[in-house]
Amino acid sequence: VLVVTITNLLWIHTFLSLCSSLFFLRVQFELWDSDDPIPRQELLKKVKGCDGLLCVLTEKIDAEVLNAAGPNLKVLSTMSVGFDHLSLGELKKRGIRVGYTPEVLTDAVAELTIALLLATSRRLIEATHEAKTGGWGTWRTLWLCGYELADSTVGIFGLGRIGVAIAERLKPFKVKKFIYTDVAPRPELAAAIQAEYVSMDELARQSDFLAVCCALTPETQGICNKNLFSKMKNTSIFINTSRGGVVNQEDLYEALSTGQIAGAGLDVTVPEPLPTNHPLFTLKNCVILPHIASASYTTRNAMSALAANNLLAGLRGEPMPKELQL
């Protein structure tokens, strides 16, 4: 009998339907029966003795959790493309295989990034507020004017699948030029969108719109800071749909409140949720969403199915559909 701990209710129907076709695989479940994150102490209790663990990005899987699980734990599957919530060194040391869910959320994240960019640059949240609260008066020449994508330069920090998907969706807006920076040039991906590789400084200087799509690593932690914002145009729009930790939020507040940059759109913050009294919420030129980039029915269902399939493959000792190489 294999024991599996599932930390999110969304997966249970997917997982059970997959298991039902595998009549030879006897599985015992420990399920956190809520869409809210599992409390830490409850997680530490439920993982004891399990063979597999399915989690989401709200669960920090570190030495404490792995020690609580014990030596039976052989497979971890996370319903996320990011893995900064996992202690990879501890997992590797214990020989635990890790599955994750890249690619299936590319389209949803790219779509949301475009929506956030447009909402920020064309001041849609401000405009909706004005319409609702009586600010909509007579026509005024420069009232609620924003910035167009046509004839602009779009910069992408971190050119992976999502960065390419964002650029493909922006092409019809008559963007003049795509530029990007990464740890190294990525000529094959860049060729698909005719993007030019530049330094981080040049990305800041040239971009009218700067979209952050990189992974959160020790190298990218806080990399979007005063140094970056000081080099950007005062008409530029900054968008982050990657991880909140890549941005120094105090520096971003300073850049926005002093007019150093024109606006920012964030789907990710530190912490999450961001406290409602955070200074960034006081700014009209900062649009903040509650980490919903992958929140479409199609994508969340695909993520849950892939996460379940990763776990089942790992439990059977087979190659996972999407395994993180540690």
N, C-alpha and C positions, 0 to 999 in steps of 0.2 A: 504494500500500500504506500503510495506517494502522498506526502502532505504538502499542500500548497497554501500559502498565505496570500490573499488578495486584498489590497488596500483601497480599492475603489469599486463602488457598486456597479458602475458602468460596464465593467468587464464580465460580470457573472453570467449573463445570458450568452454572450459570445463564447466564453470559455466552456460552459456546460454543453453548448451545441457542438463544439469541436470535440470535446471529450466523448460525447455520446457516440460518435462515429468510430471511436477508438476503444471498442468494447474490451480489448485486452489490457487496457491501462486503467487500473483502479486508483482513483484519486480521492483523497479526503481534503475538504476545504476548510480554511479558516477565513471568513469574509468579514471585512469592515462594512457593515450594512448602512452606509451613509455616503452622500456625495460630498460631505465636509471632510477635511483632512483628518486622518486618524490621529488621536492624541499620542504623544511620544511614548508614554508609559504603556498604553494599550498595544502599540506596535511592538515594543520590547517583549511584551507578554505573549502576543500571538505568534511571533516568529520562532519561538522556541521549538527546536526539533524539526523544522520544516525542510523539505527537499528543494522547494522552489518558492520564489517570491516575486509577485507582480506589484509594481509600485508606480506612482506618478511623481512629478517633479517637486511636489510639496514635501515628500519624505526624504530626509537626509539619511542616506545609507552609509554609515561610517563604521568604525571599529566597534563601537558600542552595540549597534544593531547586529553586526556579524557575529560578535561574541555571544550575544543573546540567542541568536539562531543556532549556533553550535555547528559541529562538523558535518551534519547531514546536508547542509545547504550547498547545492552544487550549481544552481541556475538562478539568475536574477533577470527579470525582464522589466524594463521601464517604458511607460507609454509617453515617450518624449524623444525628440531628436537631440536635445541638449542633455549633457550628462555631468554638469558641474555639481549636481546634488549627490553624486556617487563618489566615494573614496576609491578611486581606481587602483591605487597602490595596494590598499587592503584587500580588494577583490582579487587582484592578480596574485598576491601573496598566498591567498587561500585556494587558488585554483578554481574560482567561481566564474563560470561563463556569464557573459552579459549580452542581452538582446536589447535593441532600441528601435525607434520607428522613424528613420529618415525617409525622405522622398515623398511619402504619402501626404505630408502636410505642406509641400512646396507651393501648390496652387493657392491654397487657402491663405497662407502667410503672405504670399506675393500680392494677392487681391487686397488683403487688409492693409498692407503697406501703402498701396496706391490710394486706398480710401483715406487713410490717415494723412498722407502727404497732401491730398487735395483739400481735406477738411482744414488742415493747418494753413496751407498757402493761400486758400481762398476765404479763410476766416469764417467757415460755415457755422461753427459753434457760437461764435460771437453774433453772427447774423440771425441765427435762430432765436437767441436770447433777446435781441433787439425787437424782433417781430412779435415775440410773446409778451414783452413787457412795455410796449408802447413807444419804443425808440424809433419805430418806422414812421418817419414824417414825410416831408416833401423830398423830392429827388435832390441829392447833393453830389457835387462833382466828384469828390474823392472819398466819399463815405464808404467804409468797409472795403476799400480797394485792397487787393492782394497781388500775388505774383503768378504769372503764367508759366507753363512748361514749354510752350512753343519757343524755339530758338534758344533754349537754355542748355547749360552744362549740368549733367547729373553725375554725381560721384557716388561710388559704391565702395564701402569699406568692408572687405570680406567677400570675394567673388566666388561663391559656391552655387549650388543649384538654385537657392532662393534669390541670390543676387541676379543671376541670369534671368530668372522668371520675372523679376521686377522690371528689368530693362526691356524684356520682350513686350511687356504690357504698356510700357511708357513710350515705345516707338511711335505708335499712332498719334501721340500728342505732339509730334514734330520736334522732339528733342534734337538739338543740334549736335551734341557730343556726349558720349559716355566715357568716363574715366574711372579707374579703380586702383585700389592698393590692397596688398595682401602680404603675407610673409615672403612670398616670391611671386614672380609673374606666372600667370595661368593662361598661356597662349591659346589652348584649345577652347576653353570656356570663353575667353575674351573674343575670339574670332566669331563666335556665334552671335555676339551683339556689337561687334566692331568697336570694342572698348580699348582704350589706351591705358597702359600701366604707368602710374606716376608714383612719386613719393608721397608720404603722408602729408607733408607740408604743402605740396602742390595740390593734393586732393582738397585740402582746406581752402587754399587760395582761389582755385578755379571753380569750385562747385557752387552752383546756384541752389541746388538741392543735394543734400548729403544723406544717403541712406546707410545705416549701420546694420550689417548682416553677419558679422563675425561671431565666432564662438567665444565664450568666456573662458579665458585661460589666465595663468599668472602673468603672461605678457600683455594681454589686453585689458586686464583689470584697471579700471579708472583711466584708460588711455584717451578717452574723449574728455579733455579737461581744459583748463584755462589756456594752455599752450595751443591747443587746437582751435578753440573758439576765437582766440585773439587774431588768428590768421584768416578767419572766414570773413566773407563780405557782410556788410550790415544789412544786406537784402537777402541773405541766404536762409534756407529752411533746413533744419536738422531733424532727422527722423530716426528713431531707434525701435526696431522690432526684434532685436536679438536677445540680449540679456541686460538687465538693469545695471549690473556690476561693471559694465564697460564705460559707464558715464559717471563722472564726478558731478553729482547733482548740485552741490553748492556752487561750483564753477558755472554750471549751466544756468542756474538762477541768476547769477551775476551777469552773464552774457545776455540773457533775455531782458532783464530788468533795466539794463543800461543801454539797450539798443545795439549792442555789439553784433548780434544776429537778429534776424527779423522774427523768427518763430521756431518752435520745436513741437514735434509730435512724438509721444512716448506710449508704447504699448507695454513696456516693462520698466520696473522701478526697483529701488532698494529702500525699504523693504517692500514686500507685497503681502497684503495691500498697503499702499502708501497712506499714512495717517492723513485724515481730512484737513488737519491744520498745517500740513506741510506748505512751506512758502511757494512752491511751484503751482499749487492750486489757486493762488491769488493772482496769477498772471493771465491776462486775456490772450497773450500770444503763446500760450503753452496748452496743448491739447493732450490730455492723459486718459488712456483707456485701461481697463482692468485685465490686461494680459489675455486678449481674446483672439490673437492672430490665427490660431488653428480652430477657432470655434465655429465650424460649420458641421452640420449633421453628417455629411458625406465623409469629411476628414476624420472626425472623432470616431466614427464607426470603423473606418479603415485603420486608424491607429490602434483601436482596441483589438481588432482581429489580428493585426500583425504582432502586437505584443503577446497575445495568447498563443499564436502559432510559434513565436520565438521560444516561449516557455515550454510548450509541449515538445518541440524538437529537441530542446536542451535536455528535458527529462528523459527522452528516449535515446539520448546519446547521438543524435543526428545533427547535421549542419543546420544552424538557424537560418531562416530567411534573411535576417539582418542582424549579424553579430558584431559587436564592438571588439576590435582586436586590441587586447591589453598588452 
